[in-house]
Amino acid sequence: MKVGIIGAAGSGKTTLFNALTGQTAQTGGSGRKTHLGVVKVPDERLDAIQKMTGRKNRVNAEITFSDVAGEFAGKPAREHGLDPEVANMMKALDALAIVIGDFPGYSLPNGGKADSLASASEIESDLMLADLMIVENKLDRIKREPVPEMDRQAIEKCKAFLDQERPLRLLELNATEEHLLSSFTFLSREPALFIQNIGEEDIGKPDNTALESFAAQRGAPLLAVCAKVEMEIAQMPEADRAEFRTAMGIGESALDRFIRESYKALSLISFFTAIPGAADEARAWTIKNGSTALEAAGKVHSDIRRGFIRAEVVSYGDFVDAGGLDAAKGRGKIRLEGKEYIVRDGDIINFRFNI
């Protein structure tokens, strides 16, 4: 999963990037360098699977965070909208973390007074404007090169929605429309999380209700995070982190909260494999909720999908209750499922295939 961190200069997006990845990228600037960091998704279930199966290696799912270079909100004396190069780079992302500066002393790059709600609205407007340009260009081409009526209607449906200043993540599309628009990467359709970057003195205080309401109306959760403190914690020895969080009144790490909300926003689940032999690994895989066994097989390897025979499936709960795979099999808890089986969160799967 690839998540882009965006926000106005000085809002704390690079600080949040450091907090999530444990890196030490330079903060406090408005440079155009994009930072990348990969983190492993912690999952106690995977730890237990490795231990109980005796697999030598453990491979966690991963999230790639991108601290996106570019100006969002508070732009000095220029038209709003995204730099085409930045917009194009963002099309490779799976989700957006929209950082809103809401801490004492923060002011916008153009010298204006910081207003968290106005900043959030402006960033959303930038994303929608980028999408509107794509839609209008497509409609112009349609005038010269006619397309099937269903294609035109789907594009016009998007335009009408954007003209109402509503992000496309709120637009309901049927399966046919989803397919017709799959070649377009609309930024305002990407799942999003708003990150309210608060000051240290606001930790544990009530959320910004106006910003929370705005985020809910835009189909995105809101997380209040003190990125500065979280960055300091991320750079501490691991043994000291829990004690410091307790002292600061922080229950759960920013990374853990972010991962949970990201999976929810993206409708993602995890399944596991415990492969013996040369690989000798327990591994977590991330897929869309509602994916079939055949699609899950393709996530592991294209050859497994191509030669799929069946999936041997046991739920994580049954696996733990039985005390391992062999014991689960002895209790009749391992099921044989076909291509159309809908994978459930926590399933441990062994794919049988023949190529």
N, C-alpha and C positions, 0 to 999 in steps of 0.2 A: 504494500500500500504506500502511495506517495502523497504526502500532505504538504501543501504550500502554506507558509506563514507570511501573511501580508498585513500591512498597516501603514499609517502615516509615519514619516521620519520622526524619531524620538519617542514613539509610542511604546517601545520596549520589545519589538519583535525579535531583534537579535538576542536580547536578554532572555526572552522566552525560549528561543532556539537553543541557547546554551543550557537553560534549565532542563529542557527535554532530552538533550543529547549528551550532556556532560562536557561539551566542548568549551573552548575559551575564545570564540570568535570575538573580534573587537567590537565593542558596543559604543553607542553615543555618536555615531556618524551617520551620514546620509549617502554613503558611497553606493556604487552600482555593482558591488560584488555579491554574487549569490553563494550562500554557504550551504553545504550539504552534510547531512549526518544520518547515520543508520543506527537504529536502536532495536534491541531484541524485545519482543512482547513477552513480558513475564506471565507465566501460566503454571500455577501449582499443580494442575492436572498433568501437565507434561512431565514435571519433575517426578510425580508419583508413578507415571507409566514407565519412565526410564528405570526407576529403582525396582519396580515390581517385575519388569521383564528382563532386567539385567543387561540392557543394551549399553554398549560402550559409549556411544555418542548421543548427545541431545541437540536437536536443531529447533530453535524457537522460530516462530513467525517473526517477520521484521517490518518495521515502518521506516521509510526514508523521509526525513524532514528536509524541506527546502526553505531557507530564509530568503524569500524572493526579493531581489533588488528591484527597486522601482518606487515611484511616488504614488501614494494613495492618500487622499484627503489632505486638505490644507495646502494645496499646490500654490506656489507663489505666482500670481499674475499670469495665469495661462488657462486655456480651456481645459475643462475636465475631460477625462478619458484616459485610457491606458496607452503607454508606449507600445507600438505594434510588436516590437521585439519581446517585451515583457509579456504581453497578452499571448503571443505565440508559444512562449516557453511554458506558460501556465496551463496550456492545453494538455500537457502530459501528466497533470496532477489528478488524483482521485478525490481529493477533498481540500477545503480551504480552512485555515485557522485565521480568523480576522481579528487582529489585535487592536483593541481600543484603549488608548491611554486615558486612565482615570485616576491619576495619582497626584498628590500635591506638587505644585511647581511646574507641571507639564503645560506647555503651550505649543500651538501648531507651528509648523515650519515657516508659515507666512507671517508670523508674529501675532496672529489672532488668538483670542482666548480659547482654550480647549473646551470643547463641548462634546461629551462622549456620544450623545445621541446624534448630534449633527455629523460627527466623524463616521459613525456606523452607517448613517444614511448616505453619506457622500461616497463611501467605498462601495456600497451596494449599487449606487447610481453608476459608478465607473464600470462595474461588471456588466450591468444591464446595457449600458451604452455600447460596450464592445460587442455584445450579442446582437444588439439592434443593427449595428453596422453590417454584421454578417448576414442577417435576415434581409435587410434592404438591398444589399448587393446581390443576393440570390434572387430576389424578386425582380430586380432589374434584368438579370440574365434570363429569367423566365419569359420576359416580354420579347426577347430576341430568339430564345430557343425554348419553345413550349415543352412542358413536362406533363406527365400524367396529372389529372385533376386532383387526385388524392395527395400528391406531393405538394402541389400549390396550396391546397387547403391547410395542410399541416404547417407550412411555413407561415401562412397568413394568420393561423391560430397563434403562433409564437409572437408575431408582430403585434397583434391586438393585445396580447397579455403584457408585452413590454411597453406598449404605448400607455398602459395604465400604471406604469412604474411599479410593476410587480415582478420579482425574480422568477425565472423559469423553473426553479426547484419546486414552486408551488403549483405549477401547471400540471393538470392531470391529462395524461395521454393514454390512448388505448394501445394495444400491442402492435397494431399496424402502424400507428403514428410513431411509436418508439422506434420501430425498425426503419421507417422512412427517414427519421432524423438522426439515426445512429452515426452517420458520417460527420455530423456537425458536433463540435466540441463547444458547447455553450457554457461560459464561465458562471453565469448566474444560475445554472442548473446543477452545478457541482454541489454536493452536500457541504454544508458549512457549519462551523462552530464559531461563535463570538467569544473572544477571550477578553474579559474586562481586567486590565492590568492595574491593580490597586496598589496603594501605598501600604507600608508595613503597619501603620497605625490602624488601617481598616480591615486587617485580617480578623475574621470571625464576626464582623459587623454585618447587618442586613445588606442584601444585594441592592444594586441600583435598579429600582423597580421599573423606571421608565425604559431603561436599556433592556431589561429582562422581557418586558412586554413587547418591545420592538423586535427582539430576537425571535420570540415566539411567533409573532405575526409573519416573520420571514422564514418560518420553518426551520429554525436552527436553535440548538441549545446555547445557553450562556454559562460560561465558567468564569468565576472570579478567582484570579490568581495574582499573587504578589510575585512577579517574575524575578525581581531582584533577590528576594529572599530564597526563592526556589533555585535560582542559579547558584547562590552561595551553598545551599544544601547539596546540590548535585556535585559540587567540586570538593565536598568533604570526604574523608574516609567513610566507607559505607557503614562501619560500626558505630559512627557518631550521628548518623542521620536521624534515626528514629527518636533518639533522646532530644535532639534539637527541635524536631517537628513538634514533639509534645510540649516543649517549653514555649514554642511560638503559637501553640493552639492550632496547629495544622495536622489534621487527622490522616490524610492520604496524600501521597506525592502528586505533583502536577502531572507527571507522566502517567501514573496509574489512572487518574481521573480522565485525562485526555484520551487514553486508549479506550476506556470504557465508553465514553461518550461518542468517540469516533466510530467504534464498532456499531453502536446503536444507530447513529446517524446514517451510516453506510449500509445498515442491515447486513452485517457480516457475522459469521459464526466460525468456529474452529472444529476441524476433525483431526484425528491423529492416526499415524501409522507407527508400527513397531517392527521394523524390518530387520531380520537376522542376516547372517551371511556376511558378505563383503562389506556392505554398508554398516550393519550392526548399529542401527540408530533408532531412536524414538524421535518423532518429528511432528510438529504442529503445522497444519495447513489452513489458510484462510480462504473462505469462499463466501459467496452471496447466500443469504438465507433463502431456502427454496431450491437450491441447486440439486440436481440429480446425481446418482451414483456415477453415471457416465461422465458428467461434467467434473466431478471430484477426481475421477480417475485421470482425466486429462490434465488436471492441475499437477498431479504427481509426475506423469510422463505421457507424451503423446502416443507412444507405443502401447501403453496400458489401456488407453481409451480405444485405440484402433483394434486391439485384440481382446477387448473386454469379454469375459465369460460370466462372472458373477462377483459379488462383493460379500465377504464374510464380515459381519458387523456385530459388535457388542457395544452397548452403551457404557459410558464411563462409570456410572453408578453400579451396574452389574459387574463390571470388571473389578472394581474395588471390593464390592461385597464378596465376590468369589475368591479374591486373593490372587488373581492373575489370569492369563489367557487360557492356560490348560484347565484350570479349575472351572472357569466360566464355560468352557466347552463341555466339561463333564456334567455341568448342571443344565446343559441345554440352552444356555443364554446367548450363544453365538448363532445369529440368524443368517440364512442365505438370501441375498437380495439381488434383484435384477437391475437393469439399466435405469429404469424409471423411479427407483426408490429415492425418496426425498431425504437427503442427509440431514441429521439432527446435530445440534451443537453437542460436542463431547463424544460423538461416535468414534470408536476405534475400528479402523477398517483394514482388512487385508484383501487386496484385489487379486483375483484369479484372472489370468489372461493368457492368450496364445497368439503369437505372431509368426 
